[in-house]
Amino acid sequence: MKKLLVYLKGSRVQCVLAPLFKMFEAILELFVPLVVASIIDKGIANADQSYILKMCGVLVLLGAVGLAFSITAQYFAAKASTAFVKRLKHAVFARIGRFSYEKLDSAGTSTLITRMTGDMDSVQNGLNLTLRLLLRSPFVVIGAMIMAFTVDSKSALTFVVVVPALSVVVFGIMLLCIPLHKKVRSALDKVLCTARESLVGARVIRAFCKEDEQVDEFNRRNDALTVIQEYTGRISALLNPVTCVIINIGIAVLIYTGAIRVEAGIITQGAVVALYNYMSQILVELVKFANLIISITKSVACAGRISAVLDTEIEDPHKGEGVINGNSESLVEFRNVSFAYAGSGENSIENVSFSVRKGETVGIIGSTGAGKTTLVNLIPAFYRASAGEVLVGGSNVNDIPLEKLRERIAVVPQKAVLFKGTVRSNMLWGNPDASDEDIIKSLEIAQAADFIAEKQGLDTPVEQGGRNFSGGQRQRLSVARALMKKSDILILDDSSSALDYATDAAMRRAIAENQGDTAVFIVSQRTSSIMHADKIIVLDDGVADVGTHEQLLESNAVYREIHLSQFDGEVSA
């Protein structure tokens, strides 16, 4: 939580004023029992109606001013907590946006969403309550004890026993609950993960008739969450009854002691009522404080999870002194490159070497899991090579500032992703300064201009995830967006898998005609998509074999088998 306090900068005044006005309210509240005692001892005892009315007016005034202080404190607390979480959300979102692929893989989407939403709400509520009650409740408890001693020191000795006993209960339960709330959030992550998988893969689940199994899995994880929540709730629920028991015992002792002293003429009846009111104030405030502690423990657990995101190391996009040399003999070069994913015992690609010049087209093919996507992801440094060197423009990608490297590379990932907005707004991701003519040109190359023209042109709305387009349409729009970038390197990672052969061929032909000096990497499962490439990389269990279509048909059994399976056993060139 301490690491997050830096985001309170800009709200420090509100963080001071909120508890300050709550303290003013508390001070006024401490005078109420004295006023009530005065009404009993002077007004009622002497049947002085005017005095009673005057004192009642004082009570109303104290209540009105206290309410004004309370509302003001709430305003400043709400303003500080919302501003704090706003800045914190910006920081966390920016940090997640800088995560490497490896960090995203290890963190998981579900837990990051939970930390950006539920955890943030818990922290906001915790801060709001802290600013309003953390100082107020102890102040009222201590103030009530002091005021009780001014009324009658002997009767007030009851407070000396009751308050420490209550403090032990409150803080003891708090220490027990902190680790339990962390377990609750972890179990919640698992529930959300299952729910997200079920929603994203709803069609697949139905196709395989796995609805019952998914429901069972959700119930299992939800039951686990319920068990830990119930256990935590039972411990937390001890606060109110235990504190009430202790307070009520204290009140009974106080009334008994007070009655004896009133009978002896040492104190007045009003004094006993004042002592009772002070004990009641302590009860109310300690119950508030106990609930506050529960909220704070939840917030601290959530703050720790958020802090873990902020503590995750990220790569500085500006770090590095490497420069991409446009005159380098090889635009992209792999030198004995190997790579293994975190936690994996084997390399995904092993000792791969090849070079690519400007204007060349490279096809990458292999069986599922052979390392095709892994290979192209090393070029823009989405992942870092475990061994060997990946060079772009003669410089190691590890030495080139990420921002400089990736602005020279356009990538169309396996899963076509579109963002809510319009076709124009999505295309401008590739080039914010592009004209409508530039966009239409890219759409034409990607074979997307026709179906966009049939809709609303560039103003065609794009729903979340591009769900109002078919899979093939999303792929073509993703390719068009990448073409807008006019980059030195274009990576098409199986970006035509949803296209028919004719559309795929037309798109590849259009890209080749407008290729210029751009090096194009085409990852595909179809030999027809890559057979005319300048060189083809065949991956088999991470091992690469490089050659042309004709060379690989003769020398590489994997490539020949893939090709023959797609061309009915006929070898074609």
N, C-alpha and C positions, 0 to 999 in steps of 0.2 A: 504493500500500500504506500510505503514511503516514496518509492520511485515514481508513483503516479502523482504525488503532491505538486510536482513541478507544473502540472497542467492546471493548477489553481491560479497560476499567474494571470492577472487580469481580473480576478474575482476576489482579491485579498480584502478589499474594502467591505464587500458584502459578507465575507467570512468573518469579519470582525463585528459588523453591525448586527448580524442575525443573532448571535449569542448575547450580544450586549443588550438588545431590546428584550430578549427573553429573561435576562437578569433583572431588568427593570420591572418586568411583569412579576417575577418571583418575589422581589422586594415588597411590592404592593400586596401580594398574596399573604406574606408573612404578617402583615398588620391586621388582616381580617379577623383572626381569633381574638386579638386584643380588643377590637371594636365590639365584637359579639360579647366578650366578657364584660365590657363596660356597659353595654345595654342591659345585661342581666343584673349586674351589681348596683348600678346607679339608676337606670331608667325603670326597670321592672320592680326592683326592690323598693324604690321610692315612689312608684306609680307616676313617674314624670313622663307624660305622654310627649311633650315637646322635645325632650331629650332623646326619647326613643326615635321620633321621626327624624331628628337631626342626625343621629347616628346611622339610621337606615339610609339617609341621603348620602352619608359618607361611604357606606357600603356600595351603594349604586355608583358613586363616583369612582371608587377604587376599581369596581368591575368594569366600568366603561373605559377608563384609562388603561387598565390591564388588557382589555380586549384590543384596544388600538395598538398597544405595544406588541401583542401576540400576532396580529395581522401583519404589522410591519416586519417583525422577525421572520414570519413565514414567507413574505415577499422576497426578502433578501436571501433567505436560505434556498428558496426555489430558484431564484435567479443565479445564484452561485453554483448550485448543483447541476442545473441544466447547461450552463456555460462550460462547466468543467467536463461533463460527459461529451458535449459537442466537440471540444478540443481533443479529448481522449479518443473519440471515434475517428476523427480525422487522422490522428497519429497512428492508430491501429490499422486503419484501412490503408494508409500510405505504406506502412510497414509490410502488410500482407502483399500489397502490390509489388513490393521489391523482393518477395520470396523467390528463391530459385525453384526450379522444378522439383529438386530433391527435397527442399523444405516443405513445399506444398504436398508432396507425396507422403511425407512422414507426419505432417500435422493433420491432414484430412479436412475435407470441406465442411462436414457436419459440425465438428468442434469449433472451427473458425467462425461459422455462422452463429453458433451458440454464444461465443465470446463477444461477438459484435452486437448481439441483441439481448438475450436474457441476462447475461452477466453484466452488461452495461446498465440495464434497468436496475439491477440489484445494487450496483455501486452508486447509482444516482439516488436511489431511495435511502441507502445507508448514509450518504453524505448529508442529505437533507435532514434526516433525523438527528444526525450527529451535531450539526450546527444549531439545531433547535433545543435538543434535550441533553446532550452530553455534559454541558456545564450547568444547565438549569436544574436538573434533578439532584445532583450532589449538593448544589448550592442551597436548594430548598431543604434537603435533609439536614445539612449542617446548620442552616439558619434556623430551622424548626427546633433543633436541639438547643441551640443558644437561647432562642426566645423562651423555650420551656424552662430553662434554668433561671431566666429573669422572673418568671412567674412563681416557681417554687422549686428550689434546688433539690430538695430531698425527693419529691415525687418524680423529678426529671431524671433521677438516677436510673429509672427504668429504661430510658432512652439509651443510656450508656451500654446496657446489655443487649437490647434489641437490635440496634443499628449494626454493630459488628457481626452479630449472628446472621443478619440478613445479607451483609456483604460477603460473608463466607459462602453462603448458598448461591448468590448471584454469580460470583466469579468462579466458583467451582464448576457450576453447570456450564458456564461460558467456555472454560478450558476443555471440557468434555465434548462440547458441540463443534468446536472449530475444525478438528480433523474429520468429523462426521459429515459436515457440510461439503467438504472437498470431495468425499466419496459420493455424495448425492449428485454433485455436478458432473462427476465422471460417469455415473450411471445414466444421467440424463443425456449425455453425449451419445451413448450407445443406443438409447431409444430413438433419438433424432436420426442417427445414422440408418437404423432400420427403416424408419418412416421415409426418409429421403430415398433410399434405394427402392422401396416399394412404389413410391410415386414416380420416380424417374423411369423405372423399369416395369411400369404397369402393363404395357402391351406384352412384354416378354413373359411376365408372370402369368398372364391370362392364356397366352399361347401354349404354355407348358402346364397349364392347370395347376399352378403352384400357389394358388390363393390361400388354401388352408395352411400350407407350410409356412408362408410368410406371416399369416395371422398368428400361428403358434410361436414363431420366432419373436414377433413383436410382443406377444403376451409374456413370453419368457423374460425378455429384457425389461418389460414394463413391471412385471412382478418383482424382479430383482430391485428395480428402482423403488417400488412401493415398500418393500421390506426395509431397505435402508432409510427411507423417509419416515416410515412408522417408528423405527427404532430411534431415529434422531428426534422425531416429534414427541415420543414418550419422555425422553430425557428433558427436552425443552419444556414440555407441559408440566414438569415438576415445579417450575419456577413460581407460577401464580399460587397454587395451593400451599406450597411450603412457606412462601412469604406471608400469605394470609394467615396461616396458623400461627406463625411467630408474632405477627402484628397483633392478632386478636388476643393472644396470651398476654402480650405487653399491655394492650388496652384494659384487659381484665385486672391485671395487677395495678395499673395506673388508677382505674376507677376505685378499686378497693382501698388503695393507699390514700387517694384523694378524699374518699368518703370519711375515712378515719380522721384526717386532718381538718376537714370541714366541721365534723362533729366536735373536734377539740377547739375550734375557733381560730385555727392557725391560718387557713386560707379561706377564700370565699367560694361560693358555688360557681361563679363566673370563671374563677381561676381553673377549676376542674374542667369546665367546658372548654376553656382555652387549651388546656393540656391535651384534652381528648382530640380537639381539632388539629393540634400540631401532630399528634400521633397519626391521625387520619391522613394528614398531608404527607407524612413520611411514607405511609402505606401506599398512597396513590403514586407518589413519585418513584418509590422503589419498584412498584409493578411496571411503571413506565420505563424505568431504567433497565429492568430485567428484559422487557420486550425489546428495548433499544439494543441491549447487548446481543440478543438473538439476531436482530437485523444486522448489527455490525459484524457479527461472526460470519453471517452469510456473505455480506459485502466484502469482508476481508478475503474469504475463500475465492470469491469471484474476481476480486482485484488481483489476487495472486495468479489466476489463470490469464487475465489480461496482461499482467506484467510479464508473464512468460512469453507472450507473443512479442512484446516490445523488446525483450531481452534476446530474442532469436537473432543470430548474426545474419546480416544481409550483405550483399556485395555492393560496394559503392559504384554507381554507374559511371562515375567520372574518374575512377582510380585507374592508373596505368598510363604509360608513356608511349606505348606502341602506336605506330602509324600505319594505316593501310596504304600501301604503295600501288598506285594505279598502273605503274609501268612494270610491276613485278611479272616475271615470266609465268608464274602460276598464280591464278587468282585464289584458288583453294588447294591446300595440300595437306594430306594426312601422312605423318611419318611414324610408322610402327605404333599406331594408336590402339590402346586397349581401354576398356571401360567396364566397370562393375557397379551395379546399383547398391546403395547402402543396405547392409544386411544380407547381401547375396554372396554365396560362397564361390560363384563362378562368374567369369567375365561374360558380358553380353556380346561384346565384340573383341576380337583377339588379333593384335598385331596387324592392323589394317594400314596399308600404304597405297596412295594413289595421288595424282595431281590433276587439276582441272584448269584449263586456260579460259580467257575471256571468250564469250560467244559459244562455248561448248555446251552440249546437252549431255547430261549423265543420267542414265537409267539405273535404278536400284531395285532389285527383285530378290525374292527368297521366300521360304516357307514362313508361316506364321510363327512369330517369336524368334526369328532369325537375327533380329537386331537392326532392321531397316530404319525404323523411326528413331531408334537410339543413335544411329550413325548421323542422320541429318540434324538431330538436335544438338550435336556437338559443334556444329558450324557456328550457330549464333550464341554458343556458350550457354544454352539452357542447362546443360550438364557439362561438367569438367572431366576431361580425359583422366583416367587413373594412371595411364602410362603413355609415353609418346607425346607427340606435338600435333596440334591442329593449327594450321597457319592460314590466314586470310590476308592477301596482299603482302605476303612475305613476313608478316609478324604473327607471333603466337597469340591466339585469341585470349589467352590469360593475361597478356600484357596490354591489350587494346581496351580503352574505356568502353564499357558495355554500350553506352549511348552512341558512341561513334561506330561501334561494330554493327549494332542492330539497325541503325538507320541506313545501312548499306545492304541489308538483307530483308527480303519479303518472304513470309512463311504462310502457307495455307495448311493448317493442321489437318489431321485425320478427321476430326469431328468439326464440321462446318459450324461456325458460331457467328450469329448475327445479333445485333443489339437493338433494343426497342427504339423506334424512331421512324425514319423514312429510308428509302433506298439511297437517297442523296446523302443523308447524314452518315450512313454506314460507309459509303464510298469515300467520303471525305476523311475517314480514318487513314486511308492510304496517302492522301495529299490534301491538307486543309485548304490549300490555295487553288485547287483545281477548278476549272470551269465546267459547265454542264457538257460542253463538247468533249472535254477530256474524259468525263465520266462515261458518256455514251460510247466513246471509242473503246474504253476498257470493257464495257458491257458487250460490245460487239465481238471483241476478241474472245471473251469468255462464253460466247454463245448465249448471252442472257438478255440481249437487247429486245428480242422479239416478245418474250413473255412479259417483260416489264412494260413495253409499249402497249400491250393489250390491257394492262391494268391502269394505273394512274401516272405512268411515266416515272420520273425520278421522285415524285411526291408520293409514290405508293407507300402506304404505311407498313412498317415491319413490327410485328408483335414480339413479345418477349421470346427470345431464343429463335426468332424467325419461324414460329410454328405455323404461320399462315402461308408458308412456302413448302413445297415438297423437298425431299432430301436432295434430289438432283439440282433443283433451283437454288437451294442454299449453297451447294458446292460451287455452282457457277458464279453466284454473287460473291462468294469468298475469294474465288480466283480473280474476279474483276477488281475487288478491293486491293488485293496484293499487287495486281498489275498497275494500279494507280500510283504506286510508290516509285515506279521506274528505278528499281534498285539494281545494284551490280550482281546480286545473287538472288535467284528465285527458287524457292523450295516448294514443290508440290507433293505433299505427303499423302499419297493415295487419295488425291482430291477429285478423282473422276470415277470412284467406285460405284456411284449411283447413276452414272450416265450410260446411255446406250452406246454401242460401238461407233455409230455414225457421228453422234454429237461429240464424243471423246476425240475422234479423229479430226473433226472440224476444229475443235478448240486447240488441239496440239499443233495443227497446221497453222492456225492464225497466230499462235504464240511464236512459232518458229519464224514466221514471216516478219514479225515485229520484234524479234529477239535482240538484234543488234549485238552489243558486247556483253549482254547479260549472260551469266552462267546459269543454266537451268538444271535443277535436280528433280527428277521425276521418280517418286516412289510408287510402285504399282505391283499388282498381282497379275497383270496382263502383259504378256510379252508383246502384244500388238501396240501397247502404249509406249514401249521403250525400244523396240527393235531397230528403229532408225536413229537412235542416240549415237553420239560420237563414241561413247564408251559405256559399257554396262558393268555394274558391280553386282555380282551374285553372292549373296550371303547364305552360308550354311552353318548353323550353330556358331555364329559370330565370326567365322572365317571367311575372308573375301577373296573372290577370284574376279579379276578385271580383264575385260576384252570387248570385242565387238560382237554383234549378233552372230555373224558367221563363225567367228573363232570359238565362241562359247557353245554353239551347237555341236561343234566337233570335239571340244575338249572338256566340257563341263556337263556331267550327267544330270545334275539337279536342274540346270537351265534347260537342257534338252527335254527332260521329263515334263517340266512345266509347259514348255512350248508345245510339245506333241499332244499333251492333254487338252490344250485349248484349240488346236487345229486338226483334230481328228486324225492324229497320227501322221499328218502331212508336214514335211519340213519345208518351210517357206522362208524366203529372204526378203 
